[in-house]
Each structure stands twice: as structure tokens, then as C-alpha cells.
Amino acid sequence: MTFRKTWSLVAGLSAAAILVACGAAFIAPDVSPDLVRIGQSKWPDATQASLQHGHDLFVASCGRGGFCHKLPTPKSRTVEQWNHIIIKMARNAKLEDEQRESVLRFILATRDLPPATPPTAN
């Protein structure tokens, strides 16, 4: 086996090991009318734009840490845990208070979305 083939094999196995170790990342949902309704039931001043701002900050600030820093699943923590996590993480991400609140609202509204149902085949 040539050096090039050996190196390709090692690189491929390393990439596979990283993917297995890190798992699949959470994909932040789009800000849908359902998400806006959930947000407004919790915070009457929530809007499509404010939740979209929280979504964008969550994706940009919380998912940028490298190979194994995937976006956390909102249902993986309680509301109380998220309140503490967001305060700490907002400092690390250098988010201002308004930005921190936008991210927290997006996460907490997303926690209450019903599970997505896969489309049925006809």
C-alpha cells in the first residue's frame, strides 16, 4: 500500500471516528407560525422577527465551537437549566442582554414545539 493510500485510509477512519463520537447535531427549526404562537403565549411581545433573531444568534454563536460543539437540543435541559446555561454562555459568546434574551426565548419556545412527524408515503 502506498503512503498516499495509507494516509487516505487513516484520514477517513479518523473522520468517521469523530462523527461517531460527536453524534448528529441538532438542527435549529425555522421560525414557523407555530413557533411564533408558542413564543407569544409565553411572552406577548414576541414576534417573528425577535424569534428569528434568537434563532440566528443561537446558530451563529452556539454552534461555532468546532467539530464536537454541536447545537444543544432544547428539550435536553429544563427551563431552569437553560436560564443558567444561557447566562454563562452569553458571557462566553459576548452577547448583550437583549441578544441573550432572544436566544433564550428561541430555545424555550422551541422546547414546546410538538415533535415533527415524517411525511407519509402515498
C-alpha positions as CSV (number, residue, x, y, z in Angstrom):
1,M,0.0,0.0,0.0
2,T,1.4,3.4,-0.9
3,F,1.9,6.2,1.5
4,R,-1.0,8.2,-0.2
5,K,-3.4,5.3,0.2
6,T,-2.4,4.7,3.8
7,W,-2.8,8.4,4.6
8,S,-6.3,8.5,2.9
9,L,-7.4,5.4,4.9
10,V,-6.2,6.9,8.2
11,A,-7.8,10.3,7.4
12,G,-11.1,8.6,6.5
13,L,-11.1,6.4,9.6
14,S,-10.3,9.5,11.8
15,A,-13.2,11.5,10.3
16,A,-15.6,8.6,10.9
17,A,-14.4,8.3,14.5
18,I,-15.1,12.0,15.0
19,L,-18.6,11.8,13.6
20,V,-19.4,8.7,15.7
21,A,-18.0,10.4,18.9
22,C,-19.8,13.7,18.3
23,G,-23.1,12.4,17.1
24,A,-25.6,14.1,14.9
25,A,-26.0,17.8,15.5
26,F,-29.4,19.4,16.5
27,I,-30.8,21.4,13.6
28,A,-32.5,24.6,14.8
29,P,-36.0,24.7,13.3
30,D,-37.2,27.6,11.2
31,V,-39.3,30.2,12.9
32,S,-42.7,29.0,11.9
33,P,-46.1,30.4,12.7
34,D,-46.4,27.6,15.3
35,L,-43.2,28.7,17.0
36,V,-44.4,32.4,17.0
37,R,-47.7,31.3,18.6
38,I,-45.8,29.4,21.3
39,G,-43.5,32.4,21.8
40,Q,-46.4,34.8,22.1
41,S,-48.1,32.6,24.6
42,K,-45.0,32.9,26.9
43,W,-44.0,36.5,26.0
44,P,-46.8,38.7,24.5
45,D,-44.2,40.9,22.9
46,A,-42.5,38.1,20.9
47,T,-42.6,38.5,17.2
48,Q,-41.5,36.5,14.1
49,A,-38.5,38.9,13.8
50,S,-37.5,38.6,17.5
51,L,-37.6,34.8,17.4
52,Q,-35.7,34.8,14.1
53,H,-33.1,37.0,15.8
54,G,-32.8,34.5,18.6
55,H,-32.6,31.6,16.0
56,D,-29.8,33.3,14.1
57,L,-27.8,34.1,17.2
58,F,-28.3,30.6,18.5
59,V,-27.0,29.1,15.3
60,A,-24.1,31.6,14.9
61,S,-23.0,31.8,18.5
62,C,-23.8,28.4,20.0
63,G,-22.8,26.2,17.1
64,R,-19.4,27.6,16.3
65,G,-17.2,25.8,18.7
66,G,-15.6,23.2,16.4
67,F,-16.1,19.6,15.5
68,C,-17.7,18.5,18.7
69,H,-19.5,21.6,19.7
70,K,-22.9,20.8,18.2
71,L,-26.0,22.8,18.9
72,P,-27.7,21.5,22.1
73,T,-31.2,20.1,21.8
74,P,-33.6,22.4,23.6
75,K,-35.5,19.5,25.2
76,S,-32.3,18.2,26.7
77,R,-32.4,20.7,29.6
78,T,-35.1,22.1,31.9
79,V,-36.2,25.7,31.7
80,E,-34.2,26.4,34.9
81,Q,-31.1,24.8,33.5
82,W,-31.4,26.8,30.3
83,N,-31.7,30.0,32.3
84,H,-28.4,29.3,34.0
85,I,-26.7,27.9,30.8
86,I,-27.6,30.9,28.7
87,I,-26.3,33.4,31.3
88,K,-22.9,31.6,31.3
89,M,-22.8,31.0,27.6
90,A,-23.8,34.6,26.7
91,R,-20.8,35.9,28.5
92,N,-18.5,33.5,26.6
93,A,-20.2,34.5,23.3
94,K,-20.0,38.2,24.3
95,L,-23.8,38.6,23.8
96,E,-25.5,41.6,25.1
97,D,-28.6,41.3,27.4
98,E,-31.1,41.7,24.6
99,Q,-29.3,39.1,22.5
100,R,-29.1,36.7,25.4
101,E,-32.9,37.1,25.9
102,S,-33.6,36.5,22.2
103,V,-31.6,33.2,22.3
104,L,-33.3,32.1,25.5
105,R,-36.7,32.8,24.1
106,F,-36.0,30.9,20.9
107,I,-34.7,27.9,22.8
108,L,-37.6,27.9,25.3
109,A,-40.2,28.3,22.5
110,T,-38.5,25.5,20.5
111,R,-38.7,23.2,23.6
112,D,-42.5,23.4,23.3
113,L,-42.8,22.6,19.6
114,P,-44.5,19.2,19.1
115,P,-42.3,16.5,17.6
116,A,-42.0,16.7,13.8
117,T,-43.9,13.9,12.1
118,P,-42.3,12.4,9.0
119,P,-44.3,12.8,5.7
120,T,-46.3,9.7,4.8
121,A,-45.8,8.0,1.5
122,N,-48.8,7.8,-0.8
